[in-house]
Amino acid sequence: MEERYCGEYRNLRRVLTLSTYLEPLSRHTLTEPWTEKLRRFRDFTLAHPRLSELKEKVLAAIHDSAPNTLVLVFGPTGVGKTTLCARIEQILTQELAGELATDRATIPVVKMSAVSPESGNFNWRDHFRRMLCQIEEPLVNYKRLPLGGEDHPLSFPGQLRKIWAGAEYRYAVEQALHFRHPVAVLIDEAQHFAKVRSGRRLLDQLDVIKSIADRTRTIHVLFGTYDLLSFRNLNGQLSRRSIDIHFQRYRAEEAGDRRIFASVLRSFERQLPFPEPPDLLKDWEYIYERTLGCVGVLKDWLMRALPAVLRSGRTTFGRKDLEPYALSVSQCDRMLSETLEGEIRLQETRDVRLRLRLRLGLSDDANGSESVAREPVGAISNGQKPRRSRRRPSQRLPMRDRIGTTQVVMGGGLHV
């Protein structure tokens, strides 16, 4: 009974199972209909080293951080953030399987995707309503603010307070998270939170999530592209309470990353539903060029190319089958530009670190062995550069010169 209940609990979506050891395809699998072969490959997810590393980091942040922490997981499009989110959901659900059998009110984790707004401003009312539906909250269309509560428009006699649209859904979400005790709230495509018409309101967007995390004591993990960097360091309080996790692509200039990318290609070769594994490694540079080193982009590319080959009954697969379904050069160039821009924003150069140390009144090296000429602490204001002198080299400082003669008495005589 417990096994059956845990398997059907909350109608969890099918979560992809990651495997580090790849079994070769059986003869029975090769004789299946091509639609079943395609489904098997679609359900396969490779636990490559970077995905496994990020999985451990996210789980550590969830288990070891304060209950109102915000975790930001960002990286290039197609790097595998959605797969990572699904894997985290699966692990947290498995960890709480025993507790779920005895406490039917508990929800192990809440996972959903933020929806891109149609009007230019993110729709919080729709977001909260979708979250209530995701956790199967009853009577979603009949949620109301509690009469007499501080947020109710009639809380004060003789006054009608104006409330923002969706306040009743937000209150219902807070109550659901408070009483059902999920370990974490996982939100995919969280970069859509940053879609506002005014940059002045960007801080308000994240303040909503921070407030819910505070009131429910539930960790929120936001997965998104580098657009999620807009939320970093909006103010000191958010910087202190948030954890940044960078999901990087495999870089061709790094020898170790090249070896791992080649290993990823070999792993996919062994899972392609053909009698003999195709040799994709010989064209690894072309494949890297059109995937930018992102495993998710590679998997999507293979999924676009496979149906035509399997439908025709062919038993070979190569570059000529991949080329018609490859991303165009302009698409790859655009994706690379966004990726490089995000990677640059995450770099901490020596100049940035030096500026921080100068503002703190420290020396220019970490050990304090070297000292530098600097202005007093606080002289460099936030966002302002030190004032530079306008004098040219060898130009004298402005001062009044002495005029007239000086008389000095030496040895009884008067010298001018």
For each residue, the residues with C-beta under 8 A, 3 or more apart:
1: 4 5
2: 5 6 101
3: 6 7
4: 1 7 8
5: 1 2 8 9 100 101
6: 2 3 9 97 100 101
7: 3 4
8: 4 5 11
9: 5 6 12 93 100
10: 107 135 136
11: 8 136
12: 9 15 89 93
13:
14: 43
15: 12 86 87 89 90 93
16: 43 44 45 83 86 87 90
17: 45 90
18: 45 46 47 51 52 87
19: 22 47
20: 47 52
21:
22: 19 46 267 270 271
23:
24: 270
25: 29 30 270 271 273
26: 29 30
27: 30 31
28: 31 32
29: 25 26 32 37 40 273
30: 25 26 27 37 273 274 275
31: 27 28
32: 28 29 36 37 40 273
33: 36 37
34: 37 38 273 307 310 311 313
35: 38 39
36: 32 33 39 40
37: 29 30 32 33 34 40 41 273 310
38: 34 35 41 42 273 303 306 307 310
39: 35 36 42 43
40: 29 32 36 37 43 44 273
41: 37 38 44 271 272 273 302 303 306
42: 38 39 303
43: 14 16 39 40
44: 16 40 41 271
45: 16 17 18 83 87
46: 18 22 51 264 267 268 271 295 299
47: 18 19 20 51 52
48: 51 52 260 263 264 267 295
49: 52 53 260
50: 53 54 80 247 248 250 260 295
51: 18 46 47 48 54 55 80 83 84 87 295
52: 18 20 47 48 49 55 56
53: 49 50 56 57
54: 50 51 57 58 73 84 245 247
55: 51 52 58 59 84 87 88 91
56: 52 53 59 60
57: 53 54 60 61 245
58: 54 55 61 62 71 73 84 88 221 245
59: 55 56 62 63 88 91
60: 56 57 63 64
61: 57 58 64 65 69 71 219 221 243 245
62: 58 59 65 71 88 92 183 184 219 221
63: 59 60
64: 60 61
65: 61 62 69 71 219 243
66: 69 241
67: 213 217 218 219
68: 210 213 214 217 218 219 241
69: 61 65 66 213 219 220 241 242 243
70: 206 209 210 213 219 220 222 238 241 242 243
71: 58 61 62 65 219 220 221 222 242 243 245
72: 190 222 224 228 231 232 242 243 244 245
73: 54 58 81 84 221 222 223 224 245 247
74: 81 223 224 225 226 228 229 244 245 246 247 342
75: 79 80 81 225 226 246 247 248 249 342
76: 79 225 226 249 292 294 335 338 339 342
77: 225 294 297 335 338
78: 291 292 294 296 297 300 335
79: 75 76 247 248 249 294 295 296 297
80: 50 51 75 83 84 247 294 295 296
81: 73 74 75 84 85 188 223 224 247 296
82: 85 86 188 223 296
83: 16 45 51 80 86 87 296
84: 51 54 55 58 73 80 81 87 88 223 247
85: 81 82 88 89 111 186 188 221 223
86: 15 16 82 83 89 90 111
87: 15 16 18 45 51 55 83 84 90 91
88: 55 58 59 62 84 85 91 92 109 184 186 221
89: 12 15 85 86 92 93 109 111 186
90: 15 16 17 86 87 93 94
91: 55 59 87 88 94 95
92: 62 88 89 95 96 108 109 183 184
93: 9 12 15 89 90 96 97 100 108 109
94: 90 91 97
95: 91 92 108 183
96: 92 93 99 100 106 108 183
97: 6 93 94 100 101
98: 101 102
99: 96 102 103 106
100: 5 6 9 93 96 97 103 104 106 108
101: 2 5 6 97 98
102: 98 99
103: 99 100 106
104: 100
105: 179 180
106: 96 99 100 103 180 181 182
107: 10 110 135 180 181 182
108: 92 93 95 96 100 182 183
109: 88 89 92 93 182 183 184 185 186
110: 107 131 134 135 177 182 184 185 186
111: 85 86 89 134 185 186 187 188
112: 130 131 134 186 187 188
113: 187 188 189
114: 122 127 187 188 189 190 191 192 193
115: 123 126 127 130 189 192
116: 189 192 195
117: 120 121 122 123 192 195
118: 123
119: 123
120: 117 195 196 197
121: 117 195 196 197
122: 114 117 127 192 193 194 195 196 205
123: 115 117 118 119 126 127
124: 127 128 166 170 208
125: 128 129 165 166 169
126: 115 123 129 130 166
127: 114 115 122 123 124 130 131
128: 124 125 131 132 166 169 170 172 173
129: 125 126 132 133 140 166 169
130: 112 115 126 127 133 134
131: 110 112 127 128 134 135 173
132: 128 129 135 137 140 143 169 172 173 176
133: 129 130 136 137 140
134: 110 111 112 130 131
135: 10 107 110 131 132 176 180
136: 10 11 133
137: 132 133 140 172 176
138:
139: 142 143
140: 129 132 133 137 143 172
141:
142: 139
143: 132 139 140 168 169 171 172
144: 168
145: 149 151 152 153 163 167 168 171
146: 149 152 171
147: 152 154
148: 152 155
149: 145 146 152 155 171
150: 155
151: 145 155 163 167 171
152: 145 146 147 148 149 155 161 163
153: 145 160 161 162 163
154: 147 159 160 161
155: 148 149 150 151 152 161
156: 159 161
157:
158:
159: 154 156
160: 153 154
161: 152 153 154 155 156
162: 153
163: 145 151 152 153 167
164: 167
165: 125
166: 124 125 126 128 129 169 170
167: 145 151 163 164 170 171
168: 143 144 145 171 172
169: 125 128 129 132 143 166 172 173
170: 124 128 166 167 173 174 208 212
171: 143 145 146 149 151 167 168 174 175
172: 128 132 137 140 143 168 169 175 176
173: 128 131 132 169 170 176 177 212
174: 170 171 177 178 212 215 216
175: 171 172 178 179
176: 132 135 137 172 173 179 180
177: 110 173 174 180 182 185 212 216 218
178: 174 175 215 216 217
179: 105 175 176
180: 105 106 107 135 176 177
181: 106 107
182: 106 107 108 109 110 177 185 218
183: 62 92 95 96 108 109 219
184: 62 88 92 109 110 218 219 220 221
185: 109 110 111 177 182 213 218 219 220 221
186: 85 88 89 109 110 111 112 221 223
187: 111 112 113 114 190 220 221 222 223
188: 81 82 85 111 112 113 114 223 224
189: 113 114 115 116 192 223 224
190: 72 114 187 193 222 223 224 228
191: 114 194 224 225 227 228
192: 114 115 116 117 122 189 195 224
193: 114 122 190 205 206 209 222 231
194: 122 191 202 205 227 228 230 231
195: 116 117 120 121 122 192
196: 120 121 122 199 201 202 205
197: 120 121 201
198: 201
199: 196 202
200: 203
201: 196 197 198 204 205
202: 194 196 199 205 206 230 231 234
203: 200 206 207 234 235 238
204: 201 207 208
205: 122 193 194 196 201 202 208 209 231
206: 70 193 202 203 209 210 231 234 238
207: 203 204 210 211
208: 124 170 204 205 211 212
209: 70 193 205 206 212 213 220 222
210: 68 70 206 207 213 214 238 241
211: 207 208 214 215
212: 170 173 174 177 208 209 215 216 218 220
213: 67 68 69 70 185 209 210 216 217 218 219 220
214: 68 210 211 217
215: 174 178 211 212
216: 174 177 178 212 213
217: 67 68 178 213 214
218: 67 68 177 182 184 185 212 213
219: 61 62 65 67 68 69 70 71 183 184 185 213
220: 69 70 71 184 185 187 209 212 213
221: 58 61 62 71 73 85 88 184 185 186 187
222: 70 71 72 73 187 190 193 209 228 231
223: 73 74 81 82 84 85 186 187 188 189 190
224: 72 73 74 81 188 189 190 191 192 227 228
225: 74 75 76 77 191 228 338 342
226: 74 75 76 229 338 339 341 342 343 345
227: 191 194 224 230
228: 72 74 190 191 194 222 224 225 231 232
229: 74 226 232 342 345 346
230: 194 202 227
231: 72 193 194 202 205 206 222 228 234 238 242
232: 72 228 229 239 242 244
233: 238 239
234: 202 203 206 231 238 239
235: 203 238 239
236: 239 240
237: 240 241
238: 70 203 206 210 231 233 234 235 241 242
239: 232 233 234 235 236 242
240: 236 237
241: 66 68 69 70 210 237 238
242: 69 70 71 72 231 232 238 239
243: 61 65 69 70 71 72
244: 72 74 232
245: 54 57 58 61 71 72 73 74
246: 74 75 346
247: 50 54 73 74 75 79 80 81 84
248: 50 75 79 251 343
249: 75 76 79 292 293 294 339
250: 50 254 257 258 260 261 264 293 294 295
251: 248 254 257 293
252: 257 258 261 288 293
253: 257
254: 250 251 257 258
255: 258 259
256: 259 260
257: 250 251 252 253 254 260 261 293
258: 250 252 254 255 261 262
259: 255 256 262 263
260: 48 49 50 250 256 257 263 264
261: 250 252 257 258 264 265 284 288 293
262: 258 259 265 266 281 284
263: 48 259 260 266 267
264: 46 48 250 260 261 267 268 295 298
265: 261 262 268 269 280 281 284 287 298
266: 262 263 269 270 281
267: 22 46 48 263 264 270 271
268: 46 264 265 271 272 280 298 299 302
269: 265 266 272 277 278 279 280 281
270: 22 24 25 266 267 277
271: 22 25 41 44 46 267 268
272: 41 268 269 277 278 302 306 317
273: 25 29 30 32 34 37 38 40 41 306 310
274: 30 277 278 315 316 317
275: 30 315
276: 315 316
277: 269 270 272 274
278: 269 272 274 316 317 318
279: 269 282 318
280: 265 268 269 283 284 287 318 319
281: 262 265 266 269 284
282: 279
283: 280 286 287 318 319
284: 261 262 265 280 281 287 288
285: 288 289
286: 283 289 290 319
287: 265 280 283 284 290 291 298 322
288: 252 261 284 285 291 292 293
289: 285 286 332
290: 286 287 297 301 326 327 332
291: 78 287 288 294 295 297 298 301
292: 76 78 249 288 297 332 335 336 339
293: 249 250 251 252 257 261 288
294: 76 77 78 79 80 249 250 291 297 298
295: 46 48 50 51 79 80 250 264 291 298 299
296: 78 79 80 81 82 83 299 300
297: 77 78 79 290 291 292 294 300 301 327
298: 264 265 268 287 291 294 295 301 302
299: 46 268 295 296 302 303
300: 78 296 297 303 304
301: 290 291 297 298 304 305 322 325 326 327
302: 41 268 272 298 299 305 306 322
303: 38 41 42 299 300 306
304: 300 301 307 325
305: 301 302 308 309 317 321 322 324 325
306: 38 41 272 273 302 303 309 310 317
307: 34 38 304 310 311
308: 305 311 312 321
309: 305 306 312 314 317 321
310: 34 37 38 273 306 307 313 314
311: 34 307 308
312: 308 309
313: 34 310
314: 309 310 317
315: 274 275 276
316: 274 276 278
317: 272 274 278 305 306 309 314 321
318: 278 279 280 283 321 322
319: 280 283 286 322 323
320: 323
321: 305 308 309 317 318 324
322: 287 301 302 305 318 319 325 326
323: 319 320 326
324: 305 321
325: 301 304 305 322
326: 290 301 322 323
327: 290 297 301 331 332 335
328: 331 332
329: 332 333
330: 333 334
331: 327 328 334 335
332: 289 290 292 327 328 329 335 336
333: 329 330 336 337
334: 330 331 337 338
335: 76 77 78 292 327 331 332 338 339
336: 292 332 333 339 340
337: 333 334 340 341
338: 76 77 225 226 334 335 341 342
339: 76 226 249 292 335 336 342 343
340: 336 337 343 344
341: 226 337 338 344 345
342: 74 75 76 225 226 229 338 339 345 346
343: 226 248 339 340 346 347
344: 340 341 347
345: 226 229 341 342
346: 229 246 342 343
347: 343 344
348: 352 353
349: 352 353
350: 353 354
351: 354 355
352: 348 349 355 356
353: 348 349 350 356 357
354: 350 351 357 358 364
355: 351 352 358 359 380
356: 352 353 359 360
357: 353 354 360 362 363 364
358: 354 355 361 362 364 372 374 375 380
359: 355 356 377 378 380
360: 356 357 377
361: 358 374 376 377
362: 357 358 368
363: 357 368 369 370 371 372
364: 354 357 358 370 371 372
365: 368 369 370
366:
367:
368: 362 363 365
369: 363 365
370: 363 364 365
371: 363 364
372: 358 363 364
373:
374: 358 361
375: 358 379 380 386
376: 361 379
377: 359 360 361
378: 359 381
379: 375 376 386
380: 355 358 359 375 384 385 386
381: 378 384
382:
383:
384: 380 381
385: 380 388
386: 375 379 380
387:
388: 385
389:
390:
391: 395 397
392: 395
393:
394:
395: 391 392
396: 399
397: 391
398:
399: 396
400:
401:
402: 406
403:
404:
405: 416
406: 402 416
407: 414 415 416
408: 414 415
409: 412 413 414 415
410: 413 415
411:
412: 409
413: 409 410
414: 407 408 409
415: 407 408 409 410
416: 405 406 407
